[in-house]
Amino acid sequence: MIRMTFPLLVTAALVTGCGQPTETTVRPPETAFSAETLLLALETAQPGDVITVPEGRFDFRRGLTLIADGVTIRGAGMDASVLRFAEQVAGAEGLLVTGSDFTIEDLAIEDTAGDALKINGGRNIVVRRVRTEWTNGPDTANGAYGIYPVQTENTLVEESVAIGASDAGIYVGQSRNVIVRNSRAEWNVAGIEIENTVGADVHGNVTTRNTGGILVFNMPDLPQAGHSTRVFDNDVLDNSTPNFGAPGSAVASVPAGSGIIVSANDRVEVFDNRIAGHRTGNVLISSYFSAGYSREREMQPTFDPYPETIFLYGNTFGRGGQAPDRAELDAVRTALYGETGRLPDVVWDGFRNPEKTGSEFAICVSDGHAEVLDLDADGDYAAPGVDGAAHDCEHEKLPPVRLVSL
Amino acid sequence: MANRPVLARLAVGAVAAILAACAPPEVRFHASGHYPERLSDWGVLLARRGGLVLGRDVTPYDVNTPLFMDHALKLRTVWMPPGTAAELVNHARYDMPVGTVLSKTFFYPTEDGIAQAMPAWDGDVAGMDLDSARLVETRLLVRQSSGWDALPYVWRGDDAYLSLGGAIERFHLVVDGATAGLDYVVPTRNECASCHATKASRELLPLGIVTRQLNRGYHGSGDNQLDAWRHRGLLNGLPGPDEWPRNADWHGGDSATEHLARSYLDANCGHCHNPESVVDTTGLWLDYATHPMRRMGACKPPIAAGRGTGGRRYSIVPGQPEASILTFRMAATHPSERMPELGRTLVDRRAVAIVERWIASLPGTCG
């Protein structure tokens, strides 16, 4: 504990006659760090505070909230300092942060009722060597998100671990300028999800044993549409855990065995990844129409449901597409490639924006032998096929994300 | 979990004994960083001689549609420094003078010492008998020059004690004849800010001090509160009453389903679910303004609801409350499913029924 002035200053009242009480100050002796210590440190935090969490297991019955700017929470290691919420009765998150210039590092948040770490609306956010985990493993009753910055700007998530989220392990929503790197997402429905975010670099991560490895999505009805995400140098391996997402949630529609999914997002660059072990497909590219709301054709007029200007290159593909977790996909596989065949490494639902047919909006793939299968989902899978020429193109590469003032 | 009454408890007996003989207390304002441990030190509200006493010039008020908080009844008061007044900026925003103290005390009537869920009370502060009531918490909103501060106080015996980290109070509550254990959750100071704050400025604002909530007589009697405040010089800038919006009277004065439902959503959800709040991450607006039905959730898929969807596809499916996420979350109790996220652990069955009736009345279909 660096600064604990207010909560330990207890004011007692001395009453004189009928007048107003006067105040004296009593300072109780220092006590050992406890869950209560952290709660009060967050409640009374001031800019510049460094709140140190020592080694130990700390149990909470309610969520923690930090609203102050400029606070650092620092543990003694993601396996040493553990905030545990298995007995949580209140709060939709383990830790909710609305302040800017926030750093959290070297601790774990376990078994929260809802999201583990939600950072809503701040700028200059660092999540470093943080583990979020539901220790019972995949379960629909687990909280939705592990590490969850939303509407943030200049955000770095690195060397972190997210396990067991019933939605996404690392979920960056509606943010700008984001780097997610050198982290591990395992046993979640979605390993890493970048949603409605402008400017994200996702690299050096390992996503394995999720339902889907890395998702780049756009959803309607939100203040900001996402674009310009680079997914590179990741190990996306064996994401074939059966989908345990809550029915009705966006990720509940992710087929088991999905490597990288790009849905309704634009200017997405996927390169130099190692992608293997996905029975539905190593890379899936879809419109919003195929993202679980296929009957939903009415949406806000400004929402763009199509994936546009997608560029894949330099990826290494292993086994995939041999047993899609969707009957209609498996039917296509059997029809085109036979009982023992497999889908190509890139599977596209085939919905085209009738107003954006130029090559600058195309899905370009220069990945050696990788092919793009057009499912013709728009035509009820009547004429699926591979059109190599349509995807034999290149886009201008996106600039790296640079985090300002980090 | 966050109570530290030990030291402060020392003086309880002395305060009670001495104040019991005295006239109404004077309100005393405290600067930020010097907040008293004991609620009585504010002089706003005292437990005395088995009843409650309000400080001098402390005005109780009432709102049309209360926020549901596990069936707790509420006593709300306002005090402004002598000679000052609130200024109406617009019907959704009143600027209160520096030094204003708003209080909200949460309590339950008791029978044989057991808390009882009651739909309403008569607002008679002087007539309140603390032998048949359980005071749980008093929340203060105090207007400093830097803005509003939220201060949770938790009742212990004859006084309430500052508890910045909130508290989880375990007691029994009788609802519709059934007794059950309740984990009553007193919010932390920061949790207060998470509901009361606007997105752009992060400024904390009172929720009930808006025309559509104050536009009523105090507990259904006497002058309209807005008229009374204006006549007493407590409120400036109010236009004529023809222009006053009004939430439905959930104490029993209104019966139109849509107005009741929209008012309930406004008061219980709209302080977060509006375009100016941090919750615009959801794209769902439930404040009582003119929004397209899609914005209010009709045929709108969830964004990040997790298991809060209840397996349902849209926030509202017109005509089908049983298929709507909105009513699922209102009727849920798990912390990751229920809405609002803060402020309740029990279900407001009456509200669920009315919102279900409203959704059932909506025309149209999804997809």
Interface residues (C-beta under 8 A of the other chain):
Chain A: F6 P7 V10 T11 A12 A13 L14 V15 G17 C18 Q20 P21 E23 V26 P28 A35 E36 L39 L40 L42 E43 T44 R61 R62 G63 T65 L66 I67 Q88 V89 A90 G91 A92 L96 T98 A113 G114 D115 N120 G121 T140 A141 G143 A144 Y145 Y148 V150 Q151 S166 D167 Y171 G173 Q174 M219 P220 D221 L222 P223 A246 P247 G248 S249 A250 Y293 R295 E296 R297 E298 Q300
Chain B: M1 A2 R4 L7 A8 L10 A11 A14 V15 I18 L19 A21 C22 A23 P25 E26 R28 G33 H34 Y35 P36 E37 R38 S40 D41 G43 L164 G165 G166 I168 D183 V185 T188 R189 N190 E191 A193 S194 A197 K199 R202 V278 D280 T281 G283 L284 R294 R295 C299 K300 P301 P302 I303 A304 A305 G306 R307 G308 T309 G310 G311 R312 R313 I325 H334 P335 S336 E341 L342 T345 C366 G367
